[in-house]
């Protein structure tokens, strides 16, 4: 797995290429059309949208993963791995868009 470090922050940075093998297979890709939207829907009801992904969220993400991939792709999700990093990236962007939309409706 290739992990890059950002020059500015020193944090690890993952891409979808770092996801577990075959997790983007399917037509449409299961990752993009099953895992990410389901997790984002779950996080929309989460207690704090801006919170980091905690143990409860990782447990829910693991349940989603196991439901979508079953025994086809066995993987244990951990804090800070490619799966949580990329899902969090999508979740942050969707949250920002939702906040922007809601703010524009109030004007």
DAJO-V35299 format. One record per backbone hydrogen bond with DSSP energy under -0.5 kcal/mol. NH is the residue of the N-H (numbers start at 1). CO is the residue of the C=O. Records with the same first field share a line. If there is no record, write none. Layout:
NH->CO  CO
//
This chain:
3->1
4->2  13
6->11
10->6
13->4
18->15
19->16
23->20
25->22
30->25
31->23
33->29
34->30
35->30
36->31
38->34
39->35
40->36
41->37
42->38
43->39
44->40
45->41  42
46->43
51->48
54->52
58->54
59->55
60->56
61->57
62->58
63->59
64->60
65->61
66->62
67->63
68->64
69->65
70->65  66
72->69
73->69
75->73
77->75
81->78
85->81
86->82
87->83
88->84
89->85
90->86
91->87
92->88
93->89
94->90
95->91
96->92
97->93
98->94
99->95
100->96
101->97
102->98
103->99
104->100
105->101
106->102  103
107->103
//
